[in-house]
Amino acid sequence: MEINLFLIVFMLLIAVLAIYFPLSGYLMYKRLLKLGTHSEGEKLKLYRQTILWLWILLLVVLLLIPLTGMDPRDIGIKWITVDTVLLPAWFIYPGVVLYVIYLLYNSYLIIALRRSKETRAKLSKGITDTLKWFLPITQREKTLWGYVSITAGIAEEIIYRGYLFYALAVIFPDLSLLYILLITSVIFGLGHSYQGSNAIKPMLLGLVFGIFYIVFDSVFPIIILHIAQDLVVRELYNEKDHVVDNRAV
């Protein structure tokens, strides 16, 4: 492996994930706040930028495969492997059960939110004003958010779980799996720090996704779960339910 190139790419990705993403998200939020009204154009612009950046970062990671001799399986691009030899059964089996429950729960929420105004009102009640600025409301926003969900599910899981788990283990060989899990969760949370106080939720979600990644040793189940999670967000608001003003979104 070309360790110099590998290290350079790692440092660049960390800079983007932990510095650029939080800063650009915060500046976008300030711009939306300054407008004082629901701005569909600005929000669609943010969604498109998110899609573009995530595909660019994913492409950079995938280019490391031919350039450094890295195996796709190193970053979780492989079939599910539940290894009860290397990992204790008390960790594996509850992890699998919790994954199935969480996936079914998100699937249920998508259906329930689409059908029930009361469910939408109940689940959206605790969302902060800061986060509301970024969530899809109009049909155009919801359509583009669907592409954001698919992009984030694929790109973020390969990057945050697959690549970062592997890169940290290569660059810091003495680092334990527990510390790698915690570090990647913090970086994932930092990438969503534009959400303000709500950023703790992505950090905890990164921790849960990381545990599932360890359980399955594959990014594919986590990609599916991540997409489902983001599609739940797509259904939280309906423009027919809300009068859109400068305090509602």
N, C-alpha and C positions, 0 to 999 in steps of 0.2 A: 504493500500500500504506500502511495505517495503521501507520507505523513505531513509534509509541509503544506501541500494543497489541502489536505483534509483539515488541518488545523486552521488554515486561513479561512476556509469556507465556514467552519464551525464558529469562528469569532465574528464573521460578518453576519451570520444568521442570528447569533445571540444579540448582536447590536440592533438588528431589525426587529426581532421579536420582543426584546426587553426595553428598547429605547424608542425606536422609530414608531412602532405601532401604538404605544401608549400616548406619545406626544402628538402624533397626527390625529388620533381619535379625540384627544382633548381639544385640539384646535378646531376640529370639525364641530364638536359640541358647542364651543364658544361661538362659532360662526352661526350655527342654527339658533342659539339662544339670542344672539344679537338681532336676528331677523324678527324675532318676536311673534312669528306666526308659523303654522305648519307649512314647511317648504318641501313639497314633493320632489322638486328638482334637485335640491341639495341632498336629500336623503337617497335618491336614486344614484346620484353621483358617488356618494359614500359606498353604496352597495357595489357599484361597478369597480371602484378602486379596490375594495376588499377582494373581490373575485380576481382581479388582475394580479394583485400582489401575492395572493396565496398560490396561484398557478405559477407565477415566476419563481417563488421560493421552492415550490415542489419540484419544478424543473431543475433548479440548481442542485437539489438533493439527489434527484435521479441521475443527473449527469456525473455524479461522483461514482456511480456504478461502473461505467466504462473507463473513467479517467483514473480511478484509484484501485480498481479491481475489487471493489466492495461487492458483496453478494446481496441481491435483493432480499434474501431471507434474513440477512443481518438486521434489516430495518422492518421486519415483520411482514414483508410481502410473501406470505406463504400460507399453506393450509393450517387450520387449527391443530394445535398439539396440546393436549391436556396431560402433563407429565406428573404423575403421582409419585414418581421416584425422587426427582429433584425437589419437588415441593410437597409439603405435608398435605394429607387428605383433608385435615380440618380447615385448610386454607382454600384448597381447590374446589371442593364440592359446595360449600356455602357461596363461593364466588360465582360458580356456574348458576346456581339457583337464583342468586340476587340479580345476575345479569338478565336472566329470562324474565323475572318479575318486573325489573325496571323497563325492559323493552316492551313488555305487554302493557305496562302502565302508561308509557308514552304513547303507544298505539291507541289505547283507550282515550287518552286526553285529546288526541287529534280529532277523533270522531265526536267526542262529547262537546268540545269547544265549537266545532262546526255547527252542531245542532242546537246548542243551548246558549241563549243570551245570558241566563243566570249564571251558568258555569264560567262564561267569559268574564262577567263582572266580578265573580268571586275570586278567580285566580289572578286577575289583573289588579286587584285592590292593593296588594302590597308592593307593587312596582313603583320605584322612585321616579320622580319627575325627570331626573337626569337620564335614566334608562329609557323612558318613554319617547324621548326625542329620536331614538335610533330604531324603534320597532316599527314594522310595517302596518299600515292602516288601510290605505287605498288599494284597489285591485292591482294597479301597476306595481306598487311597492311589494305586494304579496307575491306577484308573479316573479319579480326579480329576486325576492328573498328566497324563493324556492331554489334558484340557482346558487344563491349564497350558501344555503343549507347543504346542497350537494358538494359544492366546492370546499366548504369548511370541513365537512365530514371526511372527505378524501384527503385533502391537503394537510389539515391540521393534525390528523391522527398519524399520518406517515411522518410528518415533521416532528411534532411534539412527543409522540409516543415512540414510533419506530426509530426515527433518526436520532433524536436526542438521547434516548436510552442507550443506543449503541455508541454514539459519539462520546458520551460521558464515560462509558466503560472503557473505551479505547484510549482516550486522552488521560483519564484518571483511573488507572487499573486497580488502585487500592480502594476505590470508592465502592461502598456496599450498595446493594440493590435498593435498600431502604432509602439511603441518601439520594440515589438517582431518582427514585420515585418522588421524593419531597422537592428536589431541585426542579424537576420538570413541571411539577404542579405549580410551583411558585412562578416559574417563567410563563406558564400558561395563564396564570392569574394576572401577571404584569401586562401581558398582551391584551387583556380586557380591562385594564385599569381605567379606561375612559368611562366606564360605567359607574364610577364613583364608589360609594359604599357598597354597591351591588357586586363589585369585583371579587368579593370574597367567595361568591357562589361559583364563578368559573374556576377559581383556585381549588375549591373543594371538589368540583366536578372533574377537574384535571386529576385529582387524587384518585377518585373513583374509577375514571377511565384508565388510569395507570395501573390500578389493581387488576382490572379486567384484562388489560394487555398482558400482564404477568401471568394471569390464569390461563389465557388462551394461546399466548405466545404467537399472536397474529393480529394484524391491524384490522382485518376484515370485519370481525364482529363489532369492533369499536367504531368503525366507520358507519356501520348500519345504525348503531345506537346514537351516535352523534348526529346523524342526519335526522333521525326521528325526534331527538331532543330539539333541534332547531326548527323542525316543522311544527312542533307544539307552539313555539314562540310565534310562528306565522299566523296562528289562529287566535291569539290572545285578544286582538282587537278587530273590530268590524266597523267600517265607516258608517254603516247604517245604524249602529248602536250609539255613536258618539257625535256630538257637535265638536268639530275640530277647531279649537282656538289656541291662543298662545299659552294656555294653562293645561289644556287637555292632553297634549301630546308633547 
